[in-house]
């Protein structure tokens, strides 16, 4: 029986080659999109699972009392030792600290900027499954001047040589001995670094400092230890050792850090949006597949009548239709896998990942795809199987079917649903495009286009900042220069403070910076009230400026003259117009600016305002002066945009590109689906078209008969999708959002109408130009 169903199904598919090809192409594209998205989601959820003991590894995080949304990712240095000594469920605990970008060198020819490094103990190789190729993991980082580098880094700094035992220099020419070489850390790791420096010295210096929260605390629990029990035990530790902390500690599993390190983490939202677009694309393809299957099944009413007269039961006919749909679904799955492999490199470029399908090594994922194809086939074939198999043979053979009067209610509803899905995808893509462009083009509150930037490490020198500035500004193309502790979009420092009129018990968190009197002019920032620092005021060492967000947070109406206590009282002398300290995706936080001492004995940021037409010449001049004055220091001068920390913008740019990619696929599916439906409509009305032409109707009068119903459905679908546009705006995370306009909705309407006319126009014109004699001979 099953063999008979499959054989007859295959004959029917071969008989209707054009329809079958359209169905297979539609479903293959939808399934390919779904495979890529599903594999991407699986890839993101498998983060850190390469670690053998990943289910026992946790990161200690904190949240502000009574506010679980205010999550802190860093903790004090002594916490790990406390946990090892005082919490019996803890197998081991280590302290890590990020090194946010530094220059390293092996000699004068091999100088490279390393964006991320870590200070770490030897035990990092016991907790994490980072493979040490050379060196002893028991003591590889015990020496204070030791460093472990990756295989790629070893080849980069010491090409053709054995790097073990060699010396690497940092920006201040401090020497580090290579005591280990590790395999490159996998991309799916929360810790991404090409090297680990020994943390021995810094942990000794910070072993009693509970107020500086600049470290990561990683905990490895004993087998069967409960996360909830440990979280409860460590909850109040910070407040015991730091009365001003006002924060609770808890454990966050390593497996969740990538997507849920913070309740407001964008990556978790991205997974939702990718799931949404993958399911939506597959659903659109399935609905299109179902509509085509249902439509052309109605043309087989005579076949159904004959089958019933010759003894076929409703059950047999039902299984016949289902088997045809399932076979098409599995054929489509085969082509979908092929398409997925072909477009995977392009997809990886869009999502900025190195995903491999490797379906033969992923049996669970393969079973998932087989189940998806089976369910899709069953759903797609269910409507024609259940409805058409119920035809009465006498009525059918007399030519009386429920479809003769054009009232195919279920089919019309599914076609309408198909239009809804298409328009939702177009709307989503347009929204992401507008949102990312809005974030990209948003006024940052300073002019980065005409700026150069340099991170200058601590130098031991007799050169003063005033002399350095004089040498730099000797070039007329350089209009201004400033020195600061940090720079917007590059780095930032936080502080806890009290303010006039505020709580004497609670600290308020704010961003903090020190800068010279030329800072605002160099950056192009705007002063909205008060004055800036000036050498005419000797008391400016105890003065500060704040931004508008700080004024709002503090609830001040007249901020000038108010005080702020940040380990010393500062008097507010000016208010800066709000500017983006961090990426534009984040809300602008309160900001405090105090006067820089203009010394070079610490890490500083140098910023240069230049003439826009002399970028390269100005960069060369700055490099020349810095190299002359600080020959033993590693640094690099770049345009301000380079190496900025704009992760959120990068993430959402990838989402925008992905939505555009899938919208193109959706439009292809919609075009093919509509083309098939117009073929069906023209075949059902072929005699009517012939009669109208015999009576003198022209092609332009017949054309609306085939396209009008689709145009009406598109218009209604566009109206119904309007609330979705505003819902999408609300659920997209971010502090600053683009707002949909009537013009945007008109763009969506125009695209959907254009797609409908293009996909239905060719076949409609062909049908309207049909020779009426051939039409009247039809059937």
PLY file of the C-alpha trace (Angstrom):
ply
format ascii 1.0
element vertex 779
property float x
property float y
property float z
element edge 778
property int vertex1
property int vertex2
end_header
0.00 0.00 0.00
2.73 2.46 0.98
4.68 1.57 -2.17
1.55 2.27 -4.22
1.05 5.68 -2.56
4.66 6.65 -3.23
4.55 5.43 -6.84
1.32 7.29 -7.66
2.58 10.39 -5.83
5.78 10.40 -7.85
3.81 10.04 -11.13
1.60 12.99 -10.20
4.64 15.10 -9.33
6.25 14.26 -12.70
3.00 15.02 -14.52
2.86 18.53 -13.03
6.54 19.44 -13.49
6.14 23.21 -13.51
4.04 23.26 -10.34
6.31 20.75 -8.64
9.43 22.79 -9.47
7.82 25.96 -8.08
6.79 24.13 -4.91
10.23 22.57 -4.43
12.06 25.85 -5.04
9.81 27.75 -2.61
10.11 25.17 0.14
13.83 24.60 -0.47
14.60 28.29 -0.02
12.47 28.48 3.13
14.07 25.34 4.58
17.58 26.55 3.69
16.90 29.79 5.53
15.58 27.84 8.49
18.61 25.49 8.50
21.04 28.43 8.58
19.18 30.23 11.34
18.71 27.06 13.39
22.40 26.24 13.06
23.31 29.79 14.03
21.13 29.62 17.16
22.59 26.21 18.06
26.07 27.69 17.59
25.35 30.64 19.88
23.81 28.42 22.54
26.82 26.07 22.49
29.11 28.88 23.68
31.74 27.67 26.17
30.52 24.07 26.06
33.88 22.93 24.69
35.10 23.20 28.31
35.03 19.71 29.87
33.55 20.99 33.15
31.47 23.84 31.74
28.41 22.90 33.84
30.47 23.46 37.03
32.06 26.77 36.00
30.44 30.04 37.06
31.20 33.71 36.95
30.51 35.76 40.09
28.36 38.77 39.28
26.61 41.36 41.40
23.43 43.36 41.36
22.39 46.47 43.20
20.20 45.83 46.23
16.51 45.85 45.15
17.48 46.12 41.49
18.24 42.87 39.62
18.48 44.85 36.39
21.55 46.75 37.61
24.08 43.96 37.03
27.81 44.29 37.60
30.19 41.97 35.75
33.27 42.77 37.82
34.25 42.05 41.42
37.14 42.83 43.82
40.48 40.99 43.52
40.39 39.30 46.99
37.02 37.63 46.38
38.40 34.47 44.73
40.75 33.72 47.63
37.90 34.26 50.09
35.72 31.79 48.17
38.45 29.15 48.06
39.06 29.45 51.79
35.54 29.88 53.12
33.00 28.18 50.84
33.30 24.37 51.01
31.31 23.84 47.77
34.02 25.69 45.80
36.61 23.40 44.16
38.66 26.34 42.90
38.30 30.05 42.19
40.52 32.42 40.21
40.77 36.14 39.60
41.17 37.48 36.06
41.61 40.98 34.78
41.20 42.21 31.21
43.96 44.13 29.49
42.00 46.40 27.17
44.37 46.85 24.28
48.15 47.25 24.37
51.13 47.20 22.04
53.49 44.24 22.29
56.70 43.58 20.40
59.42 40.97 19.98
61.78 43.35 18.16
61.71 46.63 16.25
60.11 44.95 13.21
57.42 42.97 14.97
55.17 45.41 16.84
51.45 44.63 17.04
48.38 45.96 18.80
46.62 43.25 20.81
43.01 44.34 21.45
42.33 42.03 24.43
44.56 40.20 26.89
44.17 38.86 30.42
46.10 38.83 33.67
45.60 35.30 34.98
47.02 32.64 37.35
48.27 29.20 36.26
44.99 27.66 37.45
43.17 29.09 34.45
44.39 26.02 32.55
42.94 23.72 35.21
39.47 25.28 35.15
39.12 25.97 31.41
39.90 23.48 28.64
42.39 25.78 26.93
44.95 23.41 25.40
48.53 24.15 26.47
50.85 22.93 23.69
54.07 23.87 25.48
54.69 24.52 29.16
53.52 23.05 32.46
49.98 24.07 33.39
50.75 23.60 37.09
53.05 26.67 37.26
53.09 28.20 33.77
52.07 31.65 35.06
53.56 31.58 38.56
56.53 33.74 37.60
55.44 37.42 37.79
57.07 38.15 34.41
55.70 35.11 32.58
53.34 35.14 29.61
51.50 32.42 27.69
50.76 33.20 24.06
48.64 31.52 21.39
50.05 29.52 18.50
48.99 32.24 16.06
50.63 34.93 18.19
53.86 32.89 18.41
54.03 32.62 14.62
53.27 36.34 14.27
55.94 37.58 16.67
58.56 34.89 16.01
58.10 33.67 12.42
60.05 30.50 11.74
61.39 30.35 15.32
60.66 28.50 18.56
58.97 31.11 20.75
59.43 29.26 24.06
61.74 31.16 26.40
61.79 34.22 24.16
61.07 37.76 25.40
58.02 39.89 24.57
58.03 43.60 25.43
54.99 45.68 26.38
54.50 49.37 25.56
56.77 50.42 28.45
59.49 47.96 27.36
58.83 45.68 30.34
60.05 42.16 29.59
57.86 39.05 29.71
59.26 35.55 29.30
57.20 33.15 27.17
56.65 30.16 29.47
53.87 28.53 27.48
52.24 28.30 24.07
48.55 27.43 23.84
46.26 26.40 21.04
44.17 29.31 19.75
41.13 29.78 21.97
37.94 28.69 20.14
35.61 31.40 18.91
32.86 29.99 21.15
34.54 31.18 24.35
33.54 33.94 26.74
37.26 34.55 27.30
38.76 35.71 24.02
42.47 36.45 24.22
45.70 35.72 22.39
47.72 35.79 25.59
47.69 35.51 29.37
50.09 37.49 31.54
50.85 36.42 35.09
48.57 38.02 37.69
50.93 37.21 40.59
52.12 40.76 41.27
48.80 42.54 40.93
47.01 40.03 43.19
49.61 40.60 45.91
49.08 44.36 45.68
45.28 44.06 45.65
44.83 41.20 48.14
43.03 43.43 50.65
41.39 45.92 48.28
37.63 45.26 48.35
36.63 48.61 46.81
38.25 48.29 43.37
35.87 46.20 41.26
37.93 45.73 38.10
38.32 41.94 38.12
36.49 38.80 37.05
35.96 36.08 39.63
35.59 32.61 38.12
34.36 29.77 40.34
34.64 26.01 39.77
32.17 24.18 41.98
32.59 20.67 43.32
30.51 17.89 41.72
26.84 17.96 42.82
27.28 21.39 44.50
24.16 23.52 44.05
24.48 26.94 42.45
21.55 28.30 44.51
23.17 27.25 47.79
26.49 28.91 46.93
24.76 32.07 45.66
22.95 32.37 48.98
26.19 31.89 50.94
28.13 34.55 49.03
25.24 36.99 48.63
26.30 39.57 51.22
30.11 39.31 51.10
30.66 42.65 49.34
28.66 44.57 51.92
30.66 42.99 54.77
34.01 44.18 53.39
32.82 47.35 51.65
30.09 49.24 53.51
29.40 51.41 50.46
28.97 48.55 48.00
25.18 48.08 48.46
25.36 45.07 46.12
24.56 41.36 46.30
26.65 38.60 44.70
25.36 35.58 42.77
26.69 32.89 40.42
25.98 33.02 36.70
26.65 29.74 34.80
29.40 29.86 32.19
27.01 28.37 29.61
24.72 31.42 29.95
27.34 34.18 29.94
27.38 34.66 26.19
23.66 35.35 25.88
22.66 36.33 29.41
25.55 38.03 31.18
23.16 40.92 31.79
19.31 41.04 31.81
19.58 43.68 29.11
22.16 41.83 27.02
21.55 42.44 23.32
22.74 39.00 22.26
19.75 37.36 23.93
17.47 39.69 21.97
19.37 38.90 18.78
18.65 35.18 19.26
14.94 36.05 19.51
15.04 38.08 16.30
16.96 35.39 14.42
14.50 32.73 15.60
11.65 34.97 14.55
12.97 35.56 11.04
13.95 31.91 10.49
10.56 30.58 11.57
8.77 33.32 9.63
10.65 32.50 6.42
9.95 28.77 6.78
6.31 29.51 7.59
6.01 31.71 4.49
7.50 28.95 2.33
5.21 26.35 3.92
2.11 28.48 3.43
3.08 29.14 -0.18
3.66 25.40 -0.63
0.28 24.64 0.96
-1.54 27.19 -1.18
-0.07 25.80 -4.39
-0.84 22.22 -3.31
-4.41 23.15 -2.39
-5.01 25.24 -5.51
-3.92 22.62 -8.00
-5.60 19.84 -6.04
-8.94 21.43 -6.91
-8.18 20.77 -10.57
-8.05 17.04 -9.78
-11.75 16.76 -8.83
-12.53 14.44 -11.79
-9.65 12.18 -10.73
-11.06 12.06 -7.18
-14.54 11.22 -8.50
-13.24 8.37 -10.67
-11.15 7.00 -7.76
-14.17 6.99 -5.47
-16.41 5.33 -8.07
-13.80 2.59 -8.57
-13.68 1.87 -4.83
-11.13 4.22 -3.25
-12.00 5.34 0.26
-11.65 8.78 1.73
-8.78 7.47 3.86
-6.86 6.20 0.81
-7.28 9.50 -1.03
-6.24 11.42 2.08
-3.04 9.41 2.35
-2.44 9.87 -1.37
-2.42 13.66 -1.04
-0.33 13.55 2.14
2.25 11.24 0.54
2.65 13.64 -2.40
3.19 16.58 -0.06
5.64 14.63 2.14
7.68 13.47 -0.87
7.90 17.05 -2.13
8.92 18.19 1.36
11.77 15.65 1.55
12.95 16.44 -1.98
12.92 20.10 -0.92
14.93 19.22 2.20
17.64 17.65 0.03
17.87 20.79 -2.11
17.69 22.97 1.02
20.78 21.27 2.48
22.62 21.84 -0.81
21.57 25.51 -0.89
22.63 25.91 2.75
26.14 24.68 1.99
26.38 26.96 -1.06
25.34 30.17 0.72
26.97 29.38 4.10
30.13 31.46 3.40
27.98 34.48 2.57
25.81 33.88 5.65
28.92 33.67 7.86
30.05 37.03 6.52
26.70 38.56 7.41
26.53 37.19 10.96
30.29 37.56 11.56
30.75 33.96 12.63
32.62 30.86 11.44
29.74 28.39 11.50
30.12 24.93 9.98
27.06 22.87 9.12
28.72 19.43 9.43
25.31 17.77 9.40
26.87 14.30 9.28
28.44 15.01 12.70
25.26 16.47 14.14
22.69 13.64 14.24
20.34 15.48 16.61
20.22 18.44 14.25
19.62 16.09 11.29
16.72 14.43 13.13
15.36 17.91 13.83
15.49 18.74 10.10
13.85 15.45 9.13
11.10 16.12 11.66
10.68 19.65 10.30
10.33 18.33 6.73
7.83 15.66 7.83
5.69 18.14 9.77
5.86 20.65 6.91
4.71 17.99 4.44
1.88 16.85 6.71
0.65 20.40 7.32
1.01 21.39 3.66
-0.93 18.36 2.45
-3.51 18.36 5.22
-5.97 20.87 3.76
-6.32 19.30 0.30
-6.18 15.82 1.80
-9.04 16.42 4.23
-11.22 18.73 2.10
-10.86 17.38 -1.41
-10.98 13.74 -0.33
-14.46 14.48 1.01
-15.95 15.30 -2.43
-19.06 13.35 -3.38
-18.28 11.36 -6.56
-21.69 12.02 -8.22
-21.40 15.81 -7.80
-17.79 15.84 -8.90
-18.38 13.82 -12.06
-21.27 16.17 -12.92
-18.85 19.08 -12.60
-20.37 20.39 -9.38
-17.62 21.19 -6.81
-17.54 23.76 -4.04
-14.87 25.62 -6.00
-16.89 26.47 -9.07
-18.32 29.67 -7.66
-14.96 31.07 -6.61
-15.68 30.78 -2.90
-12.59 28.94 -1.78
-12.77 30.42 1.71
-9.95 28.39 3.30
-7.61 28.92 0.35
-8.36 32.65 0.20
-7.55 32.90 3.90
-4.24 31.10 3.41
-3.31 33.36 0.47
-4.09 36.34 2.68
-1.92 34.83 5.42
0.87 34.43 2.85
0.66 38.14 2.06
0.70 39.00 5.77
3.91 37.01 6.29
5.59 38.61 3.28
4.72 42.12 4.41
5.81 41.41 7.99
9.24 40.36 6.68
9.52 43.44 4.47
8.47 45.66 7.38
10.99 44.00 9.73
13.81 44.44 7.26
12.94 48.10 6.66
12.77 48.70 10.43
16.21 47.17 11.05
17.67 49.15 8.17
16.24 52.41 9.49
17.20 51.62 13.10
20.83 50.79 12.34
21.17 53.84 10.09
19.66 55.93 12.88
22.26 54.60 15.34
25.07 55.03 12.82
24.14 58.60 11.92
23.06 59.74 15.38
24.69 62.94 16.60
27.25 61.75 19.15
27.63 65.15 20.78
31.22 65.52 19.54
32.93 65.71 16.13
34.95 62.52 15.63
35.38 63.02 11.88
38.28 65.48 12.28
40.05 63.76 15.16
43.13 61.61 15.60
43.49 59.42 18.68
46.45 57.88 20.48
46.66 55.76 23.64
49.94 56.83 25.22
51.14 54.47 27.97
52.82 55.64 31.16
56.28 57.12 30.39
59.23 58.01 32.60
60.38 61.24 31.03
61.33 64.84 31.70
59.21 65.96 28.74
56.25 68.04 29.88
52.80 67.95 28.32
53.11 71.68 27.54
56.28 71.04 25.50
54.67 68.07 23.73
51.64 70.19 22.86
53.86 72.99 21.55
55.72 70.59 19.25
52.51 69.03 17.96
50.78 72.36 17.27
53.81 73.61 15.35
52.13 71.98 12.37
49.43 74.44 11.15
47.22 71.53 9.99
46.71 70.49 13.63
44.24 72.90 15.16
44.11 71.65 18.75
45.22 68.91 21.12
44.07 67.56 24.48
45.05 64.98 27.09
42.55 62.92 29.09
42.25 59.73 31.11
39.71 58.19 28.71
37.83 58.98 25.51
34.19 58.48 24.38
33.62 55.17 22.53
37.20 54.07 23.32
37.26 53.63 27.08
35.52 54.86 30.19
35.91 54.91 33.96
33.18 54.67 36.56
32.96 56.20 40.01
30.60 56.29 42.98
29.75 59.67 44.38
27.41 61.71 46.54
25.95 65.05 45.54
24.39 68.09 47.13
20.79 67.39 48.07
21.17 63.66 47.45
21.14 60.69 49.79
23.90 60.57 52.37
23.59 56.76 52.53
23.33 55.76 48.86
26.10 56.30 46.33
25.26 57.27 42.75
27.21 55.72 39.91
28.55 57.99 37.20
31.09 58.02 34.37
34.25 59.92 35.19
37.15 61.53 33.32
40.05 63.92 33.76
40.94 66.27 30.93
42.94 69.41 30.18
41.40 72.87 29.51
41.46 72.27 25.71
39.39 69.10 25.86
35.94 70.44 24.93
37.25 72.53 22.03
39.31 69.64 20.69
36.39 67.22 20.86
33.84 69.72 19.56
31.63 69.33 22.62
29.13 72.04 23.57
28.94 73.86 26.90
25.29 74.66 27.68
25.75 76.41 31.01
28.57 77.88 33.11
32.21 77.83 32.02
35.01 75.42 31.21
38.28 74.97 33.08
40.64 77.90 32.77
44.17 78.70 33.94
42.76 82.00 35.15
41.06 80.14 38.01
43.55 78.67 40.51
40.80 76.76 42.31
39.84 74.69 39.24
41.68 71.68 40.67
38.59 71.39 42.93
36.08 72.21 40.17
34.20 69.90 37.85
31.85 69.83 34.89
28.85 67.53 34.54
26.60 66.57 31.66
22.87 67.18 31.25
22.13 63.56 32.24
23.83 64.21 35.59
21.76 67.37 36.16
18.61 65.36 35.49
19.71 62.46 37.72
20.63 64.76 40.59
17.35 66.68 40.22
19.08 70.07 40.13
17.45 73.14 38.63
20.48 75.42 39.07
23.57 73.16 39.00
26.28 75.85 38.94
27.88 76.14 42.37
26.56 72.80 43.65
29.03 70.25 45.07
29.86 66.65 44.23
31.78 64.37 46.57
34.01 61.90 44.78
36.75 61.17 47.36
36.89 64.94 47.74
34.44 67.73 47.09
34.27 69.37 43.67
32.26 72.47 42.77
30.23 72.38 39.55
31.32 75.22 37.25
29.75 74.09 33.96
27.29 71.76 32.23
28.22 69.89 29.03
25.59 69.06 26.45
24.93 65.30 26.53
27.26 63.23 24.36
27.61 59.48 23.89
30.23 58.21 26.28
29.56 54.60 25.26
27.94 53.11 22.18
24.78 54.85 20.98
22.73 51.79 21.88
23.20 52.64 25.57
21.47 55.39 27.52
23.70 58.40 28.24
24.79 58.15 31.88
25.73 60.89 34.36
29.24 62.15 33.59
31.77 64.01 35.73
34.79 65.80 34.26
37.61 67.09 36.46
40.85 68.87 35.61
43.81 66.80 34.40
47.19 67.40 36.08
48.82 67.26 32.61
51.37 64.66 33.68
52.57 61.79 31.54
53.37 59.31 34.31
50.17 57.29 33.73
48.21 55.89 30.80
46.67 58.80 28.87
44.59 59.39 25.78
45.84 62.04 23.37
43.33 63.57 20.96
44.21 65.82 18.03
41.84 68.06 16.07
43.08 68.33 12.51
42.27 69.94 9.21
40.10 67.41 7.39
42.15 67.67 4.18
45.44 66.71 5.83
44.70 63.44 7.64
47.77 61.48 6.52
50.21 64.39 6.79
48.94 65.27 10.28
49.16 61.63 11.37
52.75 61.44 10.11
53.68 64.63 11.99
52.17 63.40 15.27
53.93 60.03 14.91
57.25 61.74 14.22
57.04 64.01 17.28
55.95 61.22 19.65
58.70 58.89 18.43
61.31 61.61 18.90
60.19 62.46 22.43
59.34 58.90 23.59
61.60 56.51 21.64
61.14 53.61 24.09
57.34 53.61 24.12
55.01 51.63 21.84
51.97 53.51 20.56
49.89 54.04 17.43
48.13 57.12 16.08
44.85 56.42 14.26
41.73 58.17 13.10
39.27 58.44 15.99
36.91 55.84 14.52
39.47 53.03 14.59
39.34 50.60 17.51
36.23 52.22 18.98
34.12 50.03 21.24
30.86 49.85 19.28
29.92 46.20 19.82
26.17 46.86 20.03
26.19 48.74 16.73
28.15 45.90 15.13
25.69 43.31 16.48
22.65 45.15 15.16
24.35 45.88 11.84
24.70 42.10 11.44
21.01 41.71 12.30
20.10 44.35 9.73
22.10 42.58 7.02
20.56 39.24 8.00
17.03 40.64 7.82
17.78 42.08 4.39
19.16 38.72 3.26
16.10 36.80 4.46
13.71 39.41 3.09
15.22 38.87 -0.36
14.63 35.13 0.08
11.08 35.86 1.25
10.40 38.01 -1.81
11.64 35.19 -4.07
9.32 32.76 -2.27
6.41 35.22 -2.56
7.04 35.82 -6.26
7.16 32.10 -7.03
4.12 31.39 -4.86
2.04 34.12 -6.46
3.15 33.06 -9.91
1.84 29.56 -9.19
-1.43 30.91 -7.83
-1.97 33.05 -10.94
-1.32 29.98 -13.11
-4.01 28.21 -11.09
-6.45 31.14 -11.38
-5.94 31.41 -15.12
-6.45 27.65 -15.61
-9.70 27.71 -13.61
-11.06 30.62 -15.64
-9.70 29.65 -19.04
-13.20 29.11 -20.56
-14.46 32.38 -19.09
-11.48 34.18 -20.64
-12.21 32.58 -24.03
-15.89 33.61 -23.94
-15.03 37.19 -22.95
-12.51 37.46 -25.81
-15.07 36.11 -28.31
-17.47 38.80 -27.09
-14.87 41.49 -27.79
-13.01 41.92 -24.49
-9.42 43.15 -24.80
-6.34 42.01 -22.84
-6.36 45.10 -20.59
-9.96 44.28 -19.62
-9.20 40.65 -18.79
-5.97 41.35 -16.91
-7.74 42.76 -13.77
-9.85 39.59 -13.51
-6.69 37.65 -12.56
-4.78 40.27 -10.56
-7.54 42.22 -8.79
-8.13 39.66 -6.03
-4.42 39.56 -5.17
-4.12 43.36 -5.17
-7.08 43.65 -2.79
-5.59 41.06 -0.44
-2.23 42.92 -0.43
-3.90 46.23 0.40
-5.87 44.70 3.27
-2.75 42.91 4.53
-0.78 46.18 4.54
-3.46 47.86 6.65
-3.48 44.98 9.13
0.33 44.99 9.46
0.47 48.65 10.61
0.12 47.76 14.35
2.95 45.25 13.94
5.30 48.03 12.81
4.81 49.88 16.07
5.02 46.65 18.09
8.39 45.92 16.46
9.57 49.37 17.46
8.63 48.74 21.09
10.18 45.28 21.48
13.52 46.13 19.85
16.02 46.80 22.67
18.03 50.01 22.87
17.89 53.42 24.48
17.50 55.30 21.19
15.12 54.15 18.47
13.99 55.20 15.05
10.26 55.95 14.86
8.20 54.64 11.94
6.61 57.28 9.73
3.77 57.25 7.20
6.44 57.44 4.50
7.99 54.19 5.76
4.62 52.43 5.66
4.15 53.71 2.11
7.51 52.17 1.17
6.35 48.79 2.53
3.06 49.16 0.64
4.86 50.09 -2.58
7.27 47.15 -2.37
4.48 44.64 -1.65
2.28 45.93 -4.49
5.25 45.91 -6.87
6.15 42.34 -5.93
2.51 41.28 -6.41
2.20 42.91 -9.84
5.53 41.55 -11.06
4.81 38.01 -9.89
1.26 37.93 -11.22
1.66 40.16 -14.26
3.49 37.83 -16.64
1.10 34.89 -16.33
-1.93 37.22 -16.34
-0.82 38.85 -19.57
-0.12 35.45 -21.08
-3.59 34.22 -20.10
-5.32 37.37 -21.36
-3.61 37.02 -24.76
-4.65 33.38 -25.11
-6.30 32.43 -28.44
-10.05 32.19 -27.62
-10.43 29.07 -29.84
-7.84 27.19 -27.75
-9.50 28.47 -24.59
-12.92 27.18 -25.61
-11.45 23.78 -26.50
-9.93 23.53 -22.96
-10.98 20.24 -21.31
0 1
1 2
2 3
3 4
4 5
5 6
6 7
7 8
8 9
9 10
10 11
11 12
12 13
13 14
14 15
15 16
16 17
17 18
18 19
19 20
20 21
21 22
22 23
23 24
24 25
25 26
26 27
27 28
28 29
29 30
30 31
31 32
32 33
33 34
34 35
35 36
36 37
37 38
38 39
39 40
40 41
41 42
42 43
43 44
44 45
45 46
46 47
47 48
48 49
49 50
50 51
51 52
52 53
53 54
54 55
55 56
56 57
57 58
58 59
59 60
60 61
61 62
62 63
63 64
64 65
65 66
66 67
67 68
68 69
69 70
70 71
71 72
72 73
73 74
74 75
75 76
76 77
77 78
78 79
79 80
80 81
81 82
82 83
83 84
84 85
85 86
86 87
87 88
88 89
89 90
90 91
91 92
92 93
93 94
94 95
95 96
96 97
97 98
98 99
99 100
100 101
101 102
102 103
103 104
104 105
105 106
106 107
107 108
108 109
109 110
110 111
111 112
112 113
113 114
114 115
115 116
116 117
117 118
118 119
119 120
120 121
121 122
122 123
123 124
124 125
125 126
126 127
127 128
128 129
129 130
130 131
131 132
132 133
133 134
134 135
135 136
136 137
137 138
138 139
139 140
140 141
141 142
142 143
143 144
144 145
145 146
146 147
147 148
148 149
149 150
150 151
151 152
152 153
153 154
154 155
155 156
156 157
157 158
158 159
159 160
160 161
161 162
162 163
163 164
164 165
165 166
166 167
167 168
168 169
169 170
170 171
171 172
172 173
173 174
174 175
175 176
176 177
177 178
178 179
179 180
180 181
181 182
182 183
183 184
184 185
185 186
186 187
187 188
188 189
189 190
190 191
191 192
192 193
193 194
194 195
195 196
196 197
197 198
198 199
199 200
200 201
201 202
202 203
203 204
204 205
205 206
206 207
207 208
208 209
209 210
210 211
211 212
212 213
213 214
214 215
215 216
216 217
217 218
218 219
219 220
220 221
221 222
222 223
223 224
224 225
225 226
226 227
227 228
228 229
229 230
230 231
231 232
232 233
233 234
234 235
235 236
236 237
237 238
238 239
239 240
240 241
241 242
242 243
243 244
244 245
245 246
246 247
247 248
248 249
249 250
250 251
251 252
252 253
253 254
254 255
255 256
256 257
257 258
258 259
259 260
260 261
261 262
262 263
263 264
264 265
265 266
266 267
267 268
268 269
269 270
270 271
271 272
272 273
273 274
274 275
275 276
276 277
277 278
278 279
279 280
280 281
281 282
282 283
283 284
284 285
285 286
286 287
287 288
288 289
289 290
290 291
291 292
292 293
293 294
294 295
295 296
296 297
297 298
298 299
299 300
300 301
301 302
302 303
303 304
304 305
305 306
306 307
307 308
308 309
309 310
310 311
311 312
312 313
313 314
314 315
315 316
316 317
317 318
318 319
319 320
320 321
321 322
322 323
323 324
324 325
325 326
326 327
327 328
328 329
329 330
330 331
331 332
332 333
333 334
334 335
335 336
336 337
337 338
338 339
339 340
340 341
341 342
342 343
343 344
344 345
345 346
346 347
347 348
348 349
349 350
350 351
351 352
352 353
353 354
354 355
355 356
356 357
357 358
358 359
359 360
360 361
361 362
362 363
363 364
364 365
365 366
366 367
367 368
368 369
369 370
370 371
371 372
372 373
373 374
374 375
375 376
376 377
377 378
378 379
379 380
380 381
381 382
382 383
383 384
384 385
385 386
386 387
387 388
388 389
389 390
390 391
391 392
392 393
393 394
394 395
395 396
396 397
397 398
398 399
399 400
400 401
401 402
402 403
403 404
404 405
405 406
406 407
407 408
408 409
409 410
410 411
411 412
412 413
413 414
414 415
415 416
416 417
417 418
418 419
419 420
420 421
421 422
422 423
423 424
424 425
425 426
426 427
427 428
428 429
429 430
430 431
431 432
432 433
433 434
434 435
435 436
436 437
437 438
438 439
439 440
440 441
441 442
442 443
443 444
444 445
445 446
446 447
447 448
448 449
449 450
450 451
451 452
452 453
453 454
454 455
455 456
456 457
457 458
458 459
459 460
460 461
461 462
462 463
463 464
464 465
465 466
466 467
467 468
468 469
469 470
470 471
471 472
472 473
473 474
474 475
475 476
476 477
477 478
478 479
479 480
480 481
481 482
482 483
483 484
484 485
485 486
486 487
487 488
488 489
489 490
490 491
491 492
492 493
493 494
494 495
495 496
496 497
497 498
498 499
499 500
500 501
501 502
502 503
503 504
504 505
505 506
506 507
507 508
508 509
509 510
510 511
511 512
512 513
513 514
514 515
515 516
516 517
517 518
518 519
519 520
520 521
521 522
522 523
523 524
524 525
525 526
526 527
527 528
528 529
529 530
530 531
531 532
532 533
533 534
534 535
535 536
536 537
537 538
538 539
539 540
540 541
541 542
542 543
543 544
544 545
545 546
546 547
547 548
548 549
549 550
550 551
551 552
552 553
553 554
554 555
555 556
556 557
557 558
558 559
559 560
560 561
561 562
562 563
563 564
564 565
565 566
566 567
567 568
568 569
569 570
570 571
571 572
572 573
573 574
574 575
575 576
576 577
577 578
578 579
579 580
580 581
581 582
582 583
583 584
584 585
585 586
586 587
587 588
588 589
589 590
590 591
591 592
592 593
593 594
594 595
595 596
596 597
597 598
598 599
599 600
600 601
601 602
602 603
603 604
604 605
605 606
606 607
607 608
608 609
609 610
610 611
611 612
612 613
613 614
614 615
615 616
616 617
617 618
618 619
619 620
620 621
621 622
622 623
623 624
624 625
625 626
626 627
627 628
628 629
629 630
630 631
631 632
632 633
633 634
634 635
635 636
636 637
637 638
638 639
639 640
640 641
641 642
642 643
643 644
644 645
645 646
646 647
647 648
648 649
649 650
650 651
651 652
652 653
653 654
654 655
655 656
656 657
657 658
658 659
659 660
660 661
661 662
662 663
663 664
664 665
665 666
666 667
667 668
668 669
669 670
670 671
671 672
672 673
673 674
674 675
675 676
676 677
677 678
678 679
679 680
680 681
681 682
682 683
683 684
684 685
685 686
686 687
687 688
688 689
689 690
690 691
691 692
692 693
693 694
694 695
695 696
696 697
697 698
698 699
699 700
700 701
701 702
702 703
703 704
704 705
705 706
706 707
707 708
708 709
709 710
710 711
711 712
712 713
713 714
714 715
715 716
716 717
717 718
718 719
719 720
720 721
721 722
722 723
723 724
724 725
725 726
726 727
727 728
728 729
729 730
730 731
731 732
732 733
733 734
734 735
735 736
736 737
737 738
738 739
739 740
740 741
741 742
742 743
743 744
744 745
745 746
746 747
747 748
748 749
749 750
750 751
751 752
752 753
753 754
754 755
755 756
756 757
757 758
758 759
759 760
760 761
761 762
762 763
763 764
764 765
765 766
766 767
767 768
768 769
769 770
770 771
771 772
772 773
773 774
774 775
775 776
776 777
777 778
